[in-house]
């Protein structure tokens, strides 16, 4: 079926037509959330009614078209409700990551001139209240949870809806979506940014609607589809793909309880499609291999045979039709192994969609060999966000696929990837200079380096600003080197550094569960993580790893020294963005002394070959 109403030009128009289509159908629902240990649906009629009442309340409080209203919440039904209500009256929503500290919340609310904010719980309310005195434009707060005690200027969502209902009972036409125009700004999404202050990306209704339409022609969805949502809705990728696209096609969105419960929730929700980031695949792969290690030798051999069969089958499939014998072996392997693994994902999964960061090619091939399809895509907040995605009928790992409908790609003379299309942002909020730096000559300049293959599939090789220029003048893309290192089971995270230095080094966060298992086997005693990573035998693992991968690299690309970290890079310690990208400058600054000592020492921690 695809899009329920393909002609929509604005998001309120989309919402209205979908709600109208499902009016009175109590068995159909757009969202399900966990209540008392079981998934319960939020019906279309219930959500539609709540959207109208909250929209009426916001309008009653003086919120007008083009005013900014922020959302500070985890993924929950109230997020969708708030977004729909804000957009329905022509206001602009400003989504905030719930992981943000008060000072960053203050910056975004002040910069955007936000007049109201809708908040999930007491923790998030505490952050907003602590900075309210510094926000002259902020007039009121709506909180989704029950208040412990009354707070001036703060209204409970349930009370806001009651007020809105009373208004609508006396004036049914109080809220009308027809006032919203396609080129009006729908949202200002502040890019988390790996450097500097975040910039507000202005996306119009046209930007987002055209992107939803483009995606719907590639990823075919209908009301039989179900997704599990756990990426933050504050991010453009989850918002366009995991929310608007699914809603537009009548699919159901099951809300994961948390990132930690994703495996459990997948089994319960039985999704057909999951939008995720590469980090999840690393965890799943590790868990699968760990489970296989605990099986009997016979089962381990069967898994190895099935895996090798899958690799060979897909290799032949790309070139020609697989042989009859290989096809038969693949069918047997599917019954013995692949189907069992697919059942861990609820048994109905058609494909994962991967975005937000590069998917290592070997990880994609690992899952493909086991009968699990990953469609890797690409885009930026500034592009609403999807520009490219692999096609279900032809997946090429190591690429992000061809462009979606209505988008044109070009590789500039310096290798930078440029795009043109109706999905390109209006610009950065109150920052014409920054806008003109990325949109000129009719093209949006991504800051990514890439290349197109013979099928027009795009391969991103690195970030322009991440390119390391050594003291010898060599330009090195760190990402491919980091991916090679990260393939090892003893590595959890890695960052390569070496700007204006004579050689490269790596900051490696070990996979401590694997490392501790190795230590137990080798009877290595270590009281702390620090003791463990300083042990000679442990260091030899990483010396050997870097020596092995150096054979695949040019002389100037070899990683000659390394630092083992005892703590991971996280959002909380300021070393990752909310979309799980490394904040390279922040990491470099935190470990500046340790990094300098590596470069200062003339004795290499291992002899490269």
N, C-alpha and C positions, 0 to 999 in steps of 0.2 A: 504493500500500500504506500509506503514512504510518507511524504508530508501530508498531513491531514488537510491543510489549506495552503497550497503552494504559492498563492498570490500575496502573502503578507509582506508589507513594506516596513512595519514598525513592530516592536516587541509587544506592546499592548494589543495590537491587531492580532498577532499570533495567539496571545493568551486568550483573548475573547473568543476567537473562532474555535480553538480546541475545547474550551469550557462549554461552548454552545454545542459542539459535536457530541460531547459525552454527558450532556445534561440528563439527569434522572437515571443514569446507568450506575447503580450502586456497586456493581461487581467490578467496574473498571476504576482504576486509580492511578495517579501519576507518581505517588511517593509512598513508601512504607518505611516505618521506623520501629525500633525495638521498644516494646512496652512490657514490663514484667517478664522478660525473658523470651518473648515471642514477637514476630513481626506483625505489626498492625498497619492497615492501609489508611491513608488520608485520601478520601474520595475527591473527585473533581468538584462536585457540588459544594463540599465542605470548604475546600481551598478557595474556590471562586467567591463564596460568601465572605470568607475572612479577608480576601484581597480587597473586596469592595468596601468592607467596613473600616479596614485600616487606612485605605486610600482616603476615605471620607474624613477620618480623624485627622490625618496629616493636613488635608486641605483646610479643615476647620481650624487647625492650629496656625494657619497662615503660610503653609508651604505652597509655593507657586511653581509654575513651569520654570525650568532652568535652575531652580534652587538645588543646592547639594544636600543630600541626606546620606549619612554614613551607615554602614552595617558592620558591626564588630561581633562576630559570632562563629562558632564551630558549625559544621554542616548539620543542619536540623531542619524540620519543616518550616520553622520560623524564618530561616534564611530565604527560602523560595518565596514565602509569603511577603516578606519585607521588600524584596527585589521587585516583585510584581506590583505591589502597592505603590512604591515610589515611582516606578516607570509609568504606571497608569495615569498619574496626574501630570506627566511631563517633566517631573523632577529628575535630577541626575543622581545616581547612587555612587557612593564612594566605598568600595569594599575594603575592609581592613583584616589582615591576618590576625587570628586570635593569639598567635605566638608573639606579637609585637609588644615591646616594653612601652611604658607610659610616654617616655620622651619622643619615641617615633610616632606614636598615636597623635601626640600633641602637634608634631610637625605637620603631619598630613591633614589633620583637621583645620589647622590654622592656614596652611597653604591653600587648601581648597575652599576656604570660607564656608565650611559646613554649618548649616543652621540647626540640624537635628541629627541624632544618632540613635540607631536601634541596636540594642545590646542583648546578649544571650543570658548571662548569669552574673552572680555577685562578684566573681573574680574580675570579669571584664568591666563591670560597673565601677569597681574600686579603682581601676586604672583611669577610667574617664573622669571620675570625680576628683582624682588627685591632680588633674591638669586643667579642669574646667575654668579655674580662675584666670588662666592664661589665654582663654579662647573667647574673645569678645563677640564672635558671630554665633556661637553655640547657644541656642535658646532653650531646648528641652531634650529629654532623653526618654526613650521607651525601652523597658526591659522585659524580655520574654518570660523569665522565671518570676515566681512570687517574691515580693520584697519582704525582708524580715521586719523592716519598719519603714514608715513613710519618709521619703526624701524630697525636699523641695525641688520642683522642676522635673521629677522622675515619675513616669506613669507606667503602671503594669500593662502589658499587652492586652490582657483580658479586659481591663477597664477601657483601654483605647478602643477596642472592638465594640464594646457596649455603647460608647459615645457615638462611634461611627454608625452603628445600627440604628440608633435613635434618629440621627440626622437623615439617613436613607429612608426610614419609614415615613418621614414627613416630606422629603424631597428625593424621590427615586432617581432623578437624573442629575443629582449633585456631582457625580464623577462621570466624565466622558473621555474616552481614549482618543476620540477623533481630532482633538487639539494637537496631538503629537505628530510631528512631521519626520520623514525619513532622515533628513540631514541634521536633526536635532541631536545634541550629545545625549547618549543614554547613560554612560558611565565614565568615571575617571578612575582608572586603575593605576595605582602607584607601583612602578616597577621596583622590585626589591633591590635590584642593582648589586653588582659585585663590587662596585666602587662608588664613593660619593653619596650625595643625598638622592633619595628616590625622586623620579620625575613622574608627573601625572599624565598618563596616556589617555587622551580623549577619544573614545570610540562612539560613533554615531549609531543610531538604529539601523541605518543602511549598512554600515560596516558589518555589524553582527548578523543581520538578517541574510545578507548576501553570502556570508561565510557559512551559515547554517545550511542554506540551499546548496552551496557547492559541495559541502561534506555529505549531504543526504543523497547525492547522486552517485557517490562512491561507496559509502558505508550504508548499505540498504537495511533499513530498520522499519519495524512496524509494531503493532500493539502486542505481538507475541514475544517481543524482546524485553529483557530485564537487564539492568546494570547494577553493579555495586559501587556506591560512591564513597570514596575516602580521601581523595585529593581535595585540598581546600577550594571551596567555591570562590574564594577571593582571587583565585588564579584564572586567567582568561581561558586556559586550556580546558579545565574542568567545567567552567561556566558555559562555554560555547558547545563543547563536545558532550560533556557529561550531564548537561542540564537542558539548554535550549534545544539542541538537536534531538535529544531523546523525547522531550516534551512535545516537540513539533510533530513527531512520528507516532505519538500515542504509546511510547514504551514506558516501562515502569522503572523507577529509581529506588533501589533499596539503599538505605543509609547504613554504612558500617558504624559500629559502636565506637571504634577507634582504629588507629593503624595497627595496634597490637592484636586486634581481634579479627583482622581481615580473613585469615585462613578459616576460622570458625564461621564467619558470616558468609563467606563464599559457599560453603557447604549448605547453609540454611537458605540463602537467597536463590541459589542455582542460576546465576546470571548467564546470559548469552553473550554479553560484551562487557569488557572492563577497560576503562581508561586509566592508565597508570604511568609510572615513571620507571626507568631502568633499575633503580635500586631494589624494587620489589622482586624483579627476576633473579637478582643475585641471591636474595634470601631464599626464594623458592627453590632455586637450583641447589643451593647448599643443603637445604632440608631434604630434597629428593635423594641426593648422593649420600647424605648421612643415614637415611633410612635403608638405602641399598647396602651400605657397609655393615649394617646390623643383620642383614638377611643371611641365609645359608649360602655356602659356596655355589650350590646348584642355581639358586635364584639369582645370585650375582652374575653368573655366566649367562643366564637367560637374558638378564637386563643388558649386559654388554653386547650380546648378539643382536638383540632388538634395536639397541641404539645404533650400532654399526650399520644394520640393515636400513634404518631410517635415514641415516646420513647418505648412504649410497643411493637409496631410492630417490631422494630429493635432488641429488647431484645429477642423476640420469634424467629426471623429470624436467630439469632446466634445459637440457640439450636435445632430448628426444623422448620417445615413449619408453618407459622402463621395460626390461625383458619380462617375459611371462613368468620365469622362475623367480625373479626378484619381486614381481608384483604379488605372487603367491606367498613368498616369505614375508612380505610387508603386511599382508592380510593376517597371517598367523601371528606376527609380532603385535599387531593391533589388538587382537583378541587376548593375547597373553600379558602384554605389558602396557601399551599406550592407553587402552580403555580404562585400566585400573588407575592410571595417573590422572586421566581426564575426570574420572569420578571424584577425585579429591577436590576438583573445582566445581562440583555440583552436577557434572555429567551433561550439561547443556551448552557449555562455552563454545561459541563459534570463533571468536578471536579476542585477543588483547589488542588494545591500541596503545602504543608507547610513544611518549613525547616528553618534553621538558628538558631532556638531556640526551646525549648520544647513547644508543644501544650498542654495546660491543658486539661485533659480528658473530663471534663464537657463541655468545649467549643466545642470540637469535637462532642460530643453527642448532644449538642444543635442544631448544624447545620444539623447533620444527621437526627434528628427528623423532621426537616423542609424540608427534601428532597434534601439537598445540601451535596455532597460528598467531604470530605477532605482526601487527601492521605498524611499522614505525613511521611516524610522521614528523613534521617540522613546522615551526612558525614562531612568531614572537608576539608579545602583548600588542605591539604596534600594528600587527597584521590580523588582529581579531580572533584567534591567532593563527589559524591553519593555512599554510601556503602549499604544503606538500604532504602526500601520504602514499605509502605503498598500496598497491591494489591487491584485493583478495586473490584475484586470478594470477597475479604475477608479483611475488615478493622477492625483493633483492636485498638481502642483509648487507649492511655496510653502506646502504643508501637510505634516503628518506622519501624515495619515490618521486613520481612526477608531480607537477603542480596540479592543484584542484581547478575546477571550472572557473573561468573569469579571471584567473591570475596568470600573469606573464612573468617569466624569470629571465634574467640576463646575468652573465658573469662579466664583471668589469675587467679592465686591462690588468689590474693588480690582483685579480682573483676574488674580489669581493662579490658576494651574492646580492643582486638587486631585484626588487619586485615592483610590479605595477598592478593595480586592480581596485575594485570597489571596496575591498576589505582593509585598505590602508588607512590608518588613523587620520583623524582631523588634525592632530598635532599634539604637542605637549602643553599642558595647562599653564598659562601665564609664562611661557618660555619660548618666545618666537625664535630666539637665537639657536636654542637646542633643536627646535623643529627644522630650521633651515640647514642645520648641519647634517640631518639624515634624509630630508626630502628635498631633492633638487633635480633639475633637468627631467622632471616627470617621473623620477624613480625613488623608491624608498631604499636606502642603503643600510643593510642589515648589520654590518660590522663583522659578519662571518665570512670565512674563506671557503670556497667550494668549487666543485667542478661537475659538469654534466656528462653522463656516459652516452653511448650510442642510442639508448632508448629514452633519452631525456630524463633519466632518473638522476636526482641531485645527490651528490655526496658532499657532506660538510667536513672539511678537513681540520678547521680550527677557528677560534675567534681571532679577528684581526688584532684586537688589543691584548690577546694572550700570547701572541707570537713573542718568543724569547730571542733577543738579539745578544749573542755572546760578545765578550770582549774582543774576540777574533772576527766579529762582524758577520757571523753565521746566523741566519734566521731559522729558528726551530719551532715547530708546532708541538706543544707539549702533550696535547690530547692523545694522539696515537701511541705515544710512548707510555702514557699513564694507563691506557687500555691494555697494553701488553703486560704491564706489571700487575694490573688488577685481575688478570685472568688466573693468577696463582691462588690456590685455596688458602694460603696463609696470609693473604692481603685483603683487608676490608676497604680501606681508602688510601689514595695516594695523590700527592701533588709534586710535580716536577718543577724545579726552580733553577735559575742560572742567568738571569738578566745582567748583562755587562760583566759577567764572570767568565773565566777561562774554560769552564766545563759545567756539566749538569749534575745536580744532586736530586735526591728524592726524599720527601717526607712521607713515611709509610706508617699507616695505622694498621697493625696486625689484626688478623681475624683471631681473637683471643681464644675462642672456643676450640678452634683447630690447633692452635699453638699449645694450649693446655693439654689437649689429648696427646699431642706429640711428646710433650714433657713427661706425661705419665708413662707413656710407652718406653721412653728412654731413661726413666727413673731420674729425671732432673728435678731437683728440689729448689723451689723458689717461693719465698714468703709473699712477695708483692709482685705486681706487674713489672715494676722497674727492675727488680732482680731478674725476672724472666727474660726481659728484652736485652739485658746486658750479659746474659749467659753466652759463652763462646759458641756452644752448639746451636743455639737459637740464631745468633748472628750469621752463622755459616749458611743457614737456610736462605737468607736474603742475599748474602754474597753470591751464592750459587745461582739464585734466581736472576740477579742482575747480570751476572756473567753470561748466562744462557741467552737472555734477550739481547745482549749487546751484539750477538752474532747476526741479529736481524736488522741492525741499525748501522747507519753511517758513523764514521769515527767521531764527528762532532755531536752526534745524537746520543752517544753512550752515556749512561748514568754512572758516574765514577765514585760517588759517595752516597751514603744514605743515613737517615736519622729515623729511629724507631720511636713512635709516639705511644705514650701510655694511656691516652684518652682520645676518643674519636672526635672528628670535626662535626659539630652540631649547630643547629639554629640557636640553641640556648647559650652556647659559648661564643657566639658571634662569628663562627667560622664557616657557616653555610647560610645561604639565602633561604627564605621560606619555601622556595621551589627546589631545594636540595642541590644547589650549585655551590661549588667551593668559592669562598670569598678570598681570593688569592692574596690580595693586598693585606687584608686583616690577618691572615695566617702568617704571612711573611713578617708583619710587624710584631706579632706575638712571639714568634720564635726567631727574631732577628739575631739575637746573640748566638743561639745554637747554630743557625745557618752560617753566620760569619765565621764561627770557629771551624766549621767543616771546610769552608773555602780557605781559611787561614792555615789549616794543617796541610803540610806537604805530603804526609804519609797517607796514601789512599787506603780506605777501609777494605778494599779488595783490589786485586790486580786484574784489570780488564784485559781480555785477549784480543 
